[in-house]
Amino acid sequence: MNTEAFLLERYKYILEQKRSLNAATFKIVSILQLIVAAVATANFSIIKAVQSGEIDSDAARLAVLFCFVGSIFVILACLLSLVGGLASWLKYRRDEAAVEMQVHGAARPAPNFASIFRWYETYIILAAVVGAAGYCLALPSIIALCQQS
C-alpha cells in the first residue's frame, strides 16, 4: 500500500471515530434524561405514598436517599464518560491534524480554550452539574415532604 492510500484510510478512520464519539454522546444524554425522569417519578410516587399512608416516613426517607445516591452515581458516570469522550475527540483531532500536515503541509488550527463554548458537550456537562446541584439542594425539602403524614 502506498503512503497516500494509507493516509487516506487513516483519515477516514479518524473521521469515523469522531462520528462514533458524537453518537456515544447522544446515547449518554439519553441515559441522563431517562434517569432524571425516573428519579422525578419515583420521588413523586414516594411522596404520594407517604401522604396516602401506604408507606411510613422512614421507608420513604430511605427510598428517597436511595434514589438520590443512585442518580448521583449515574450522573457522575455519565459525566466521566463525556469527559473521556472529549479527551478522545481531542486526541483524534490531533491525529487528524497530523495527517493534514503530511498531505497538505498545513493543518487546520487546533482547538483553543474558547472552543469549549462551541461544543455541545460543554452545555450537557453544565446542565448535568447544575441539575445534580439542584437535586442536592432540593433533597432536604423532598425528605421533609416524606415526613408529613
Buried (B, 14 or more C-beta within 10 A) or exposed (E): EEEEEEBBEBBEEBEEBBEEBEEBBEEBBEBBEEBBEBBEEBBEBBBEBBEEEEBEBEBBBBBBBEBBEBBBEBBEEBBEBBEEBBEBBEEBBEBBBBBBEBBEEEBEEEBEEEEEEEBEBBEBBEEBEEBBEEBEEEBEEBBEBBEEE
